[in-house]
Amino acid sequence: MKYDTWVTMEEIRPIGEIKYAAHAHIRDIGKGDVQHGLGESWGRTREEAESKMNVRIQEWLEANK
């Protein structure tokens, strides 16, 4: 595996029903953090925001094999 990935969560000031933001972290093993430009994924629940971000991470990993 070339990359290590994880998601951190943040409770944000509500925007309507949106209460959580997920942030992606990607590290190129042996080299350091990657500037991936994935931004934030928002959700009504922690699980929704994290799930959306995990999809974005998987798409990024596929594109950067």
C-alpha positions in Angstrom: 0.0 0.0 0.0 1.4 3.4 -1.0 -0.9 5.6 1.0 -2.2 5.7 4.5 -5.6 7.4 4.9 -7.9 8.5 7.7 -10.8 10.9 8.3 -11.2 13.4 11.1 -14.6 14.8 12.1 -15.7 18.2 13.3 -19.0 19.3 14.7 -19.8 22.6 13.0 -22.2 25.4 13.5 -25.4 24.0 12.0 -26.2 25.0 8.4 -29.8 23.9 8.2 -29.7 20.2 9.1 -25.9 19.9 8.3 -24.0 19.6 11.6 -20.8 17.7 10.8 -17.8 18.1 8.6 -15.3 15.3 7.6 -11.7 16.1 6.6 -9.5 13.7 4.7 -5.9 13.0 5.5 -3.7 11.1 3.0 0.0 10.3 3.7 2.3 8.9 1.1 4.1 6.3 3.1 7.7 7.1 3.5 7.3 10.6 2.0 4.8 12.6 4.0 1.4 14.2 3.8 -0.3 14.6 0.4 -2.0 17.9 -0.7 -5.1 16.2 -2.1 -7.6 19.1 -2.4 -10.6 17.0 -1.3 -11.9 19.7 1.0 -14.7 18.9 3.4 -17.7 16.6 3.2 -20.7 17.7 5.2 -23.5 15.6 6.7 -26.5 15.6 9.0 -24.8 12.9 11.1 -21.1 12.0 11.7 -21.7 8.8 9.8 -23.1 10.6 6.7 -20.2 13.1 6.5 -17.6 10.3 7.1 -19.2 8.1 4.5 -19.2 10.8 1.9 -15.5 11.6 2.6 -14.6 7.9 2.4 -16.1 7.7 -1.1 -14.0 10.8 -2.2 -10.9 9.2 -0.7 -11.5 6.0 -2.6 -12.0 7.8 -5.8 -8.8 9.8 -5.2 -6.9 6.6 -4.5 -8.2 5.0 -7.7 -7.1 8.0 -9.8 -3.6 8.2 -8.1 -2.6 4.5 -8.3 
